[in-house]
């Protein structure tokens, strides 16, 4: 497999995975093939050794979506995990995936997209940090209110009130890890660091660099955009926890 073939193939495959399009893979003599099906729509994606991407199948929303990805890759708009045209859809995707998402989070994300497209990396980092902090504070408030014992609830609230967000998150993580009931499904039992903390800390640190004049800002646009690509899943995970504690008391 040539380098350009491998790069273009991995980007198309990654795009399908992010958008949850079911697919199968097949090696052919001069290309790698992805057979994609979403609902009743089917499409075949072939990536040749030259890097050429070919789409086959009837016109559909699925094919239109894959065409957007193909066009972005053809323009060499590779920024790692996410393609630039996908970033513009983040607010729409958040609305689709998270019923009743807080409008403040959406507004910060919308503004972050505007700033990064205008070349303002610092502005984007600051706004993304704001969206992240709002999401985290909503989670921690919901968690606190679901602690059934009043004295334990009040102690937790006193430890998380009026503190820097990094300290607030540390208090939450300690309490959460000692709790007995957590959402079922992959990753929640032991891996809050992977599902939540990595993106939270990235957004927090970048916002600090952008907002504190005594810190020299050193934000690489590629790194910033690549981490924006994780932000939708990050907010989804946060809302999964929020919904859980809206319906379940914390057990110790």
HELIX and SHEET records of a PDB file:
HELIX    1   1 UNK A    3  UNK A   18  1                                  16    
HELIX    2   2 UNK A   61  UNK A   74  1                                  14    
HELIX    3   3 UNK A   84  UNK A   87  1                                   4    
HELIX    4   4 UNK A   90  UNK A   97  1                                   8    
HELIX    5   5 UNK A  103  UNK A  117  1                                  15    
HELIX    6   6 UNK A  121  UNK A  145  1                                  25    
HELIX    7   7 UNK A  150  UNK A  160  1                                  11    
HELIX    8   8 UNK A  165  UNK A  178  1                                  14    
HELIX    9   9 UNK A  192  UNK A  192  1                                   1    
HELIX   10  10 UNK A  193  UNK A  197  3                                   5    
HELIX   11  11 UNK A  198  UNK A  211  1                                  14    
HELIX   12  12 UNK A  221  UNK A  228  1                                   8    
HELIX   13  13 UNK A  231  UNK A  247  1                                  17    
SHEET    1   A 4 UNK A  22  UNK A  27  0                                        
SHEET    2   A 4 UNK A  31  UNK A  38 -1                                        
SHEET    3   A 4 UNK A  41  UNK A  48 -1                                        
SHEET    4   A 4 UNK A  53  UNK A  56 -1                                        
END                                                                             
